């Protein structure tokens, strides 16, 4: 694989504590070339130190058209294996990175675009969003971690249906299936994602880190191991000075209370 990171196809800006990562290849519907995958990895591995949460979004009418099909033509089996592992490394840099990532989804969220969205921690879709796994119709298989991450969200049966029949889910169906956690009117995905990311950024960093790194692992552990991991992580989180300060704020009446609709 000779690609170098296509840093011109991606930009990363800081809005207070939130890094906004934008796919910028709208002429190709933000299709994920090797260069763009490398740029995603580099960007998430090197987020600005000030970032405490991130948002990922796409420029133009679609979030992402998936794998750049123009690059698939010449690849042999060994190259295919390494290509898939490259995607795994890039999406791991998102899911198991330093800060939680909110995906702002609109238009096509298909194939590798859906795999990318699935590596994020929270998904917001606007009413223009639609979700599909056209790999079946292209004669290929998912290779960007979709076989692991998508069933975690919607179960094997729904993913099987999407891949076997080419079913396209609208934003409402995606919300009902558990693929996205928030649905907003068309054009408002980024604003909502930013609002959520700002809330996430206000959490104690150790709590966010524990959620990102422990929760998915605990879900895959036997329950006895999961309980032990939970005990270890919760002990570490509660011992952090920031946790003590937040507790004091609550006990002394300075912290916000939990209210309905919050
Ligand atoms: C592309 C790609 C692409 C668009 N690779 N060039 N993904 C797919 O099977 C989805 C393929 N794309 C589409 O179904 C449609 O393009 C969209 C629904 C996403 C958007 O439709 P539309 O009408 O807005 O755009 P368009 O006219 O189809 O595309 C505009 C240009 O983008 C055009 O190039 P142009 O040079 O003729 O202008 C398209 O060829 C180009 N384009 N999508 C390359 N995907 C690790 S495994 C992951 C496996 C997968 O992701 S498989 C699913 C691949």
Boltz pocket constraint, residues with backbone or C-beta under 6 A from the ligand:
constraints:
  - pocket:
      binder: B
      contacts: [[A, 26], [A, 27], [A, 28], [A, 29], [A, 31], [A, 32], [A, 61], [A, 62], [A, 64], [A, 65], [A, 66], [A, 67], [A, 68], [A, 69], [A, 70], [A, 84], [A, 87], [A, 108], [A, 110], [A, 111], [A, 112], [A, 113], [A, 134], [A, 135], [A, 138], [A, 140], [A, 141], [A, 142], [A, 143], [A, 144]]
      max_distance: 6.0
